[in-house]
Amino acid sequence: MDVVIVILNTLAQVVMIFSLVYFLAMMGAGIHENRKLGSKLGDQSRTRYEDPFIDNPETFDVYVMIPCLNEEAVIGPTVAALRNGARVTTIVIDDASDDSTSEIARREGGENTIVLRRELPDARTGKGEALNDAYRLVRRLVAEREQDTSRVIILVMDADGRLSDGALSHVLPLFEEPKVGGVQLPVRIRNRSKNFLTRFQDFQFWSMSAVTQVGRRKIGTVSLGGNGQFTRMAALEGLNAMPWSSSLTEDLDLAVSLSNDGWELTTTPFASVDQQAVESLRRLIVQRRRWYQGHMMAGKRLPEIWTNPKLSVAKVLELTGYLIVPWIFDLPWSILSHWVLFLSLTTVASSVTVVVGPLTVTVAVLTWYLLTFAPALFTSWVYLRRDPECSPWRALLIGHSFVVMNYLSYICAWGALIRIIQRKNGWDKTKRTVEAPVSGLVDTQV
């Protein structure tokens, strides 16, 4: 029994130390990098998402690829916001939708919008396949227009995505650095005030992911996402013929491939992309389970990273740490956290029974609280700085709820593991919510 206790304590300490060191290192690096770039955490708190082409330098040709499956609820405003971009071509990939996605995209997108219709049985085979299909079209258009692939940028957006005002004025200059192969924008949740779940998703994206991504900018290993993902075409051309994989997280897979090929992946704290959050717990579990499954499966690429002479030691360590998080933290911690909680409670109880005194009990309780909730206090402070409109009490409540919401991660991680074992790789689409009626701006057939 003593051996089991020693093993459990050792494993718990290893997991706690790994997660705490990685978390604090990336958050600290993010805060430092923001200051280095002259950006405050709250600078984007009042950003509008209406005209991404303000002060557009027009230095690159941009192709926007938007995969769609039954997106009539959101596609109109998304393409309408992109229609006035100089040197911008929008490709809406209609993946055999059975609603009005194509018609709305044509009507709202204007003359620079192309609707690429995919038909069954070749359609609905995953986001990666849809993107690759559009990429074939982009390659043909680039060749016909005699454009330089090193000066062509591919932007992948979700059907509900909106770029922040002047986004291209901050993103395109980053590609003037020849080593930059990709840029990922931080994500803001548009319907964050809808309910607790949507606010919690904003908390994750805006106070944790956004800041740590800026931290990863120091190393050049910023992870690409499915919304607000910019890549240099010349970098994509250096990969396989079709750069996006069939993975459930094709964006993460692409980030690993570009890093392995020697490209720098970066971000900016001066631009962002917003999107809808999932509004129900069931849909959130399905979405996050898919993300976990793709993230966990990406672990099979670790040998490529470890044996790649193009990667620095820092990049190898950071990519390794990021890819093993589900395996080293989420799965084991779902069990070990309860063991740590048991030890904490027994320690407090023994303090009460052995040494009678309010000071001793207070110290024991505060020690337990700080060990348990220190990350929550820190992220609450960061979120409050990132969103000054959020009250301190709400920020603290959301931060402390992270301990309870960890169970959502546990459920999704174990559910993903079961699907991996069962070899289930089906794609579960995220359902959108209608936000506003679409107005008929133009009636152009492209």
Secondary structure, 3 states (H helix, E strand, C coil): CHHHHHHHHHHHHHHHHHHHHHHHHHHHHHHHHHHHCCCCCCCCCCCCCCCCCCCCCCCCEEEEEEEECCCCCCHHHHHHCCCCCCCEEEEEEEECCCCCHHHHHHHHHCCCEEEEEECCCCCCCCHHHHHHHHHHHHHHHHHHCCCCHHHEEEEECCCCCEECCCHHHHHHHHHHCCCEEEEECCEEECCCCCCHHHHHHHHHHHHHHHHHHHHHCCCCECCCCCCCEEEEHHHHHCCCCCCCCCCCCHHHHHHHHHHHCCCEEECCCCCCEEECCCCCHHHHHHHHHHHHHHHHHHHHHHHHHHCCCCCCHHHHHHHHHHHHHHHHHHHHHHHHHHHHHHHHHHHHHHHHHHCCCHHHHHHHHHHHHHHHHHHHHHHHHHHHHHCCCCCHHHHHHHHHHHHHHHHHHHHHHHHHHHHHHCCCCCCCCCCCCCCCCCCCCCCCCC
